[in-house]
Each structure stands twice: as C-alpha cells, then as structure tokens.
Amino acid sequence: MQRDFSNLKRPIQSMPDYIEAALREEELYEKYEARPAYQQNDYLSWITRAKLQETREKRLRQMLDELKREVFI
C-alpha cells in the first residue's frame, strides 16, 4: 500500500534499504505500513538522523519492538 505523504509539512524521508530489510526480516512491514504517513516518516527521520551507527541500530530496534508490541509514539 502506498501512503499519501502530500499533506506532511516535514521533509519526506525515503526508506533506507537496511530499514526495509529489518522490517521484512521481522515480518513487521505490514504493521509499519498500517501506521499513519506522518508516523512512518517520523520513524525514518528519527532513525536516519542519528550520527552514530550504534544509535541508528538502537533506534531501529526500538521501532521494531514498538511495532511488535503495537505501542505507538
């Protein structure tokens, strides 16, 4: 399903391959896609703007854990 990001005021983030791969590996891509467009975009921005690889990995794991538990920020 392709989300409509046209109403977002923030810059639209493209999904890096490593995030998509993690979502598919954990079988969470559909849960990610079910989130509102703004939340999808915020997740990507939050993960990718981390300066350290360690921080990006920690944030990615947190997003995956939230999707598993269906806890949404």
C-alpha positions, -999 to +999 in steps of 0.1 A: +000+000+000+014+034-010+007+061+016-001+097+006+026+119+021+015+150+003-001+165+035+031+163+055+047+195+065+081+179+073+105+168+047+096+134+033+121+107+041+129+078+018+132+044+034+168+031+035+173-005+024+186-016+058+153-004+075+131-021+049+152-053+052+148-053+090+110-047+088+107-076+063+130-099+082+110-093+114+077-097+094+067-062+105+065-044+072+026-046+071+024-032+107+047-004+097+026+003+066-005+004+087+008+034+107-002+069+096+020+085+070+034+111+095+045+083+118+062+063+091+080+095+081+089+104+117+103+069+123+126+071+093+137+106+102+144+097+138+165+066+129+185+081+100+194+114+116+214+097+143+251+104+138+264+071+152+257+037+136+252+024+172+224+049+178+208+042+144+207+005+153+193+012+188+166+033+173+158+008+146+155-019+173+132+003+193+109+009+163+108-028+157+100-035+193+072-009+193+057-024+162+059-059+177+041-047+208+018-024+188+029+005+210+028+037+190+045+070+198 
